[in-house]
């Protein structure tokens, strides 16, 4: 019984390591591109929050504070 369990666990580990844990719908390159795009968008949103908090944006005619 212990030998069968050990053989089964070795086979399962072999299958997982051979196939990997990739997302089935995307290749590793496509998945990497999605992750990079998400990181880029998150960074841009964080920069936008910092600029807004420090009032670093230039005044434009589109500002809500431009009252005539």
VOTIDREN-346327 format. One line per 8 residues: number of its first residue (from 1); their letters; for each residue x, z, y of N, C-alpha, C, O, CB. Coordinates in nm, 4 decimals. Glycine has a CB too. Layout:
BEGIN
NUM> a> X:Z:Y:X:Z:Y:X:Z:Y:X:Z:Y:X:Z:Y  ... $
***
This chain:
BEGIN
1> xxxxxxxx> 0.0819:0.0000:-0.1193:0.0000:0.0000:0.0000:0.0866:0.0000:0.1261:0.0585:-0.0743:0.2202:-0.0933:0.1204:-0.0004  0.1905:0.0818:0.1290:0.2786:0.0898:0.2456:0.3552:-0.0406:0.2633:0.3786:-0.0842:0.3760:0.3767:0.2077:0.2318  0.3947:-0.1037:0.1512:0.4663:-0.2312:0.1602:0.3759:-0.3396:0.2172:0.4214:-0.4220:0.2965:0.5191:-0.2735:0.0222  0.2488:-0.3411:0.1784:0.1547:-0.4405:0.2305:0.1321:-0.4201:0.3805:0.1261:-0.5161:0.4574:0.0203:-0.4327:0.1548  0.1200:-0.2946:0.4199:0.1015:-0.2642:0.5616:0.2248:-0.3028:0.6434:0.2124:-0.3569:0.7532:0.0705:-0.1155:0.5802  0.3413:-0.2753:0.5907:0.4657:-0.3118:0.6586:0.4792:-0.4630:0.6682:0.5190:-0.5154:0.7723:0.5868:-0.2524:0.5854  0.4466:-0.5334:0.5607:0.4537:-0.6798:0.5610:0.3537:-0.7388:0.6608:0.3848:-0.8349:0.7313:0.4267:-0.7355:0.4195  0.2343:-0.6810:0.6661:0.1331:-0.7276:0.7596:0.1769:-0.7044:0.9044:0.1579:-0.7913:0.9895:0.0000:-0.6573:0.7325 $
9> xxxxxxxx> 0.2347:-0.5889:0.9322:0.2789:-0.5609:1.0694:0.3955:-0.6515:1.1099:0.4023:-0.6961:1.2244:0.3199:-0.4132:1.0830  0.4871:-0.6788:1.0168:0.5979:-0.7702:1.0464:0.5448:-0.9107:1.0715:0.5914:-0.9793:1.1624:0.7005:-0.7715:0.9307  0.4478:-0.9538:0.9916:0.3887:-1.0864:1.0102:0.3169:-1.0951:1.1447:0.3268:-1.1966:1.2137:0.2909:-1.1184:0.8956  0.2449:-0.9900:1.1823:0.1738:-0.9890:1.3092:0.2711:-0.9928:1.4274:0.2493:-1.0659:1.5240:0.0843:-0.8655:1.3183  0.3755:-0.9158:1.4193:0.4774:-0.9175:1.5253:0.5429:-1.0552:1.5339:0.5698:-1.1039:1.6437:0.5848:-0.8087:1.4998  0.5684:-1.1173:1.4209:0.6273:-1.2513:1.4190:0.5367:-1.3549:1.4823:0.5829:-1.4421:1.5559:0.6591:-1.2921:1.2772  0.4083:-1.3457:1.4539:0.3127:-1.4418:1.5104:0.3035:-1.4248:1.6622:0.3044:-1.5231:1.7363:0.1728:-1.4240:1.4458  0.2946:-1.3004:1.7076:0.2841:-1.2745:1.8514:0.4097:-1.3202:1.9246:0.4009:-1.3796:2.0321:0.2596:-1.1254:1.8773 $
17> xxxxxxxx> 0.5266:-1.2927:1.8671:0.6502:-1.3324:1.9343:0.6715:-1.4832:1.9306:0.7356:-1.5383:2.0201:0.7689:-1.2624:1.8709  0.6193:-1.5508:1.8292:0.6345:-1.6956:1.8203:0.5414:-1.7681:1.9170:0.5795:-1.8690:1.9763:0.6081:-1.7424:1.6779  0.4205:-1.7172:1.9329:0.3239:-1.7843:2.0197:0.3275:-1.7317:2.1622:0.2885:-1.8023:2.2552:0.1846:-1.7688:1.9638  0.3729:-1.6112:2.1803:0.3765:-1.5524:2.3138:0.2408:-1.5009:2.3551:0.1455:-1.5035:2.2772:0.4259:-1.6533:2.4148  0.2329:-1.4549:2.4763:0.1079:-1.3993:2.5286:0.0635:-1.4787:2.6503:0.0159:-1.4214:2.7483:0.1245:-1.2496:2.5648  0.0787:-1.6077:2.6446:0.0455:-1.6924:2.7586:-0.1055:-1.7042:2.7743:-0.1813:-1.6865:2.6789:0.1084:-1.8315:2.7425  -0.1474:-1.7344:2.8963:-0.2876:-1.7612:2.9219:-0.3239:-1.8915:2.8528:-0.2566:-1.9924:2.8741:-0.3174:-1.7678:3.0746  -0.4272:-1.8924:2.7716:-0.4565:-2.0132:2.6938:-0.4987:-2.1348:2.7760:-0.4812:-2.2480:2.7309:-0.5633:-1.9829:2.5961 $
25> xxxxxxxx> -0.5534:-2.1141:2.8948:-0.6036:-2.2260:2.9734:-0.4985:-2.2962:3.0574:-0.5221:-2.4078:3.1036:-0.7115:-2.1788:3.0617  -0.3830:-2.2342:3.0787:-0.2828:-2.2900:3.1681:-0.1450:-2.2864:3.1036:-0.1149:-2.1982:3.0233:-0.2814:-2.2140:3.3007  -0.0628:-2.3825:3.1396:0.0757:-2.3787:3.0933:0.1501:-2.2727:3.1744:0.0987:-2.2238:3.2750:0.1444:-2.5194:3.1071  0.2680:-2.2381:3.1320:0.3433:-2.1354:3.2043:0.3791:-2.1826:3.3449:0.3852:-2.1013:3.4372:0.4709:-2.0982:3.1272  0.4025:-2.3110:3.3628:0.4331:-2.3640:3.4960:0.3109:-2.3529:3.5874:0.3229:-2.3103:3.7022:0.4796:-2.5113:3.4864  0.1931:-2.3913:3.5363:0.0713:-2.3823:3.6166:0.0389:-2.2379:3.6526:-0.0009:-2.2087:3.7653:-0.0460:-2.4450:3.5419  0.0559:-2.1488:3.5573:0.0289:-2.0071:3.5825:0.1266:-1.9513:3.6857:0.0877:-1.8727:3.7721:0.0378:-1.9261:3.4515  0.2532:-1.9919:3.6769:0.3516:-1.9492:3.7761:0.3164:-1.9988:3.9154:0.3355:-1.9273:4.0138:0.4899:-1.9984:3.7375 $
33> xxxxxxxx> 0.2649:-2.1218:3.9242:0.2236:-2.1758:4.0533:0.1053:-2.0980:4.1106:0.0996:-2.0732:4.2311:0.1875:-2.3237:4.0397  0.0111:-2.0595:4.0245:-0.1024:-1.9798:4.0706:-0.0572:-1.8440:4.1231:-0.1044:-1.7982:4.2272:-0.2033:-1.9611:3.9577  0.0328:-1.7810:4.0518:0.0825:-1.6502:4.0934:0.1578:-1.6611:4.2254:0.1396:-1.5781:4.3144:0.1733:-1.5900:3.9851  0.2423:-1.7632:4.2383:0.3180:-1.7826:4.3624:0.2242:-1.8100:4.4796:0.2468:-1.7598:4.5897:0.4183:-1.8984:4.3468  0.1190:-1.8893:4.4571:0.0228:-1.9183:4.5629:-0.0495:-1.7903:4.6056:-0.0743:-1.7693:4.7243:-0.0789:-2.0247:4.5159  -0.0832:-1.7050:4.5086:-0.1506:-1.5794:4.5399:-0.0591:-1.4866:4.6178:-0.1022:-1.4249:4.7152:-0.1982:-1.5110:4.4123  0.0672:-1.4755:4.5764:0.1624:-1.3917:4.6490:0.1791:-1.4413:4.7917:0.1860:-1.3610:4.8848:0.2983:-1.3894:4.5774  0.1857:-1.5736:4.8099:0.2007:-1.6307:4.9426:0.0804:-1.5955:5.0302:0.0966:-1.5577:5.1462:0.2178:-1.7829:4.9337 $
41> xxxxxxxx> -0.0396:-1.6080:4.9744:-0.1601:-1.5767:5.0508:-0.1661:-1.4279:5.0847:-0.2035:-1.3912:5.1961:-0.2852:-1.6183:4.9724  -0.1296:-1.3425:4.9895:-0.1283:-1.1981:5.0159:-0.0286:-1.1642:5.1269:-0.0575:-1.0818:5.2137:-0.0932:-1.1199:4.8874  0.0891:-1.2280:5.1238:0.1896:-1.2032:5.2277:0.1384:-1.2479:5.3642:0.1574:-1.1774:5.4634:0.3210:-1.2759:5.1942  0.0738:-1.3642:5.3703:0.0207:-1.4134:5.4975:-0.0873:-1.3197:5.5512:-0.0938:-1.2958:5.6718:-0.0359:-1.5556:5.4807  -0.1719:-1.2665:5.4630:-0.2756:-1.1741:5.5080:-0.2147:-1.0432:5.5578:-0.2625:-0.9858:5.6557:-0.3748:-1.1462:5.3947  -0.1095:-0.9961:5.4909:-0.0424:-0.8737:5.5355:0.0226:-0.8952:5.6726:0.0151:-0.8085:5.7596:0.0641:-0.8292:5.4319  0.0859:-1.0107:5.6912:0.1466:-1.0426:5.8207:0.0401:-1.0516:5.9291:0.0625:-1.0074:6.0418:0.2252:-1.1745:5.8128  -0.0745:-1.1079:5.8962:-0.1838:-1.1176:5.9920:-0.2332:-0.9785:6.0317:-0.2630:-0.9544:6.1487:-0.2991:-1.2005:5.9336 $
49> xxxxxxxx> -0.2419:-0.8874:5.9355:-0.2834:-0.7502:5.9650:-0.1832:-0.6806:6.0563:-0.2228:-0.6106:6.1494:-0.3002:-0.6707:5.8354  -0.0545:-0.6989:6.0307:0.0490:-0.6368:6.1147:0.0448:-0.6954:6.2556:0.0521:-0.6218:6.3540:0.1898:-0.6570:6.0524  0.0331:-0.8267:6.2651:0.0252:-0.8905:6.3971:-0.0961:-0.8413:6.4752:-0.0885:-0.8202:6.5962:0.0194:-1.0432:6.3825  -0.2064:-0.8233:6.4064:-0.3274:-0.7755:6.4721:-0.3109:-0.6311:6.5178:-0.3521:-0.5960:6.6284:-0.4476:-0.7879:6.3784  -0.2515:-0.5478:6.4342:-0.2337:-0.4068:6.4689:-0.1367:-0.3895:6.5855:-0.1561:-0.3013:6.6692:-0.1836:-0.3286:6.3477  -0.0335:-0.4719:6.5919:0.0672:-0.4601:6.6982:0.0356:-0.5476:6.8194:0.1141:-0.5535:6.9140:0.2039:-0.4968:6.6439  -0.0774:-0.6142:6.8163:-0.1214:-0.7030:6.9247:-0.0162:-0.8093:6.9556:0.0168:-0.8319:7.0720:-0.1522:-0.6217:7.0512  0.0353:-0.8731:6.8546:0.1388:-0.9749:6.8717:0.0832:-1.1160:6.8870:0.1587:-1.2100:6.9117:0.2327:-0.9712:6.7551 $
57> xxxxxxxx> -0.0452:-1.1311:6.8727:-0.1033:-1.2649:6.8858:-0.1123:-1.3034:7.0324:-0.1462:-1.2205:7.1168:-0.2429:-1.2712:6.8199  -0.0820:-1.4293:7.0631:-0.0935:-1.4726:7.2033:-0.2400:-1.4842:7.2442:-0.3272:-1.5109:7.1615:-0.0217:-1.6078:7.2247  -0.2651:-1.4637:7.3729:-0.3997:-1.4801:7.4246:-0.4347:-1.6282:7.4275:-0.3545:-1.7105:7.4718:-0.4128:-1.4178:7.5653  -0.5510:-1.6614:7.3817:-0.5995:-1.7987:7.3858:-0.7414:-1.7985:7.4412:-0.8019:-1.6930:7.4604:-0.5947:-1.8646:7.2447  -0.7929:-1.9171:7.4661:-0.9317:-1.9270:7.5129:-1.0302:-1.8944:7.4014:-1.1495:-1.8783:7.4271:-0.9597:-2.0673:7.5678  -0.9814:-1.8844:7.2771:-1.0673:-1.8525:7.1642:-1.0767:-1.7025:7.1385:-1.1443:-1.6592:7.0452:-1.0172:-1.9222:7.0405  -1.0098:-1.6246:7.2202:-1.0107:-1.4801:7.2018:-1.1475:-1.4227:7.2355:-1.2146:-1.4717:7.3264:-0.9027:-1.4142:7.2881  -1.1891:-1.3207:7.1642:-1.3173:-1.2588:7.1944:-1.3088:-1.1729:7.3202:-1.4115:-1.1295:7.3725:-1.3646:-1.1746:7.0763 $
65> xxxx> -1.1880:-1.1479:7.3691:-1.1723:-1.0671:7.4888:-1.1706:-1.1526:7.6161:-1.1647:-1.0986:7.7266:-1.0447:-0.9854:7.4794  -1.1756:-1.2823:7.6016:-1.1726:-1.3711:7.7170:-1.3156:-1.3856:7.7711:-1.3903:-1.4744:7.7300:-1.1119:-1.5108:7.6791  -1.3510:-1.2980:7.8623:-1.4872:-1.2964:7.9169:-1.4843:-1.3586:8.0567:-1.4038:-1.3198:8.1414:-1.5450:-1.1501:7.9216  -1.5727:-1.4550:8.0792:-1.5781:-1.5215:8.2099:-1.7060:-1.4860:8.2801:-1.7300:-1.5319:8.3918:-1.5662:-1.6738:8.1956 $
***
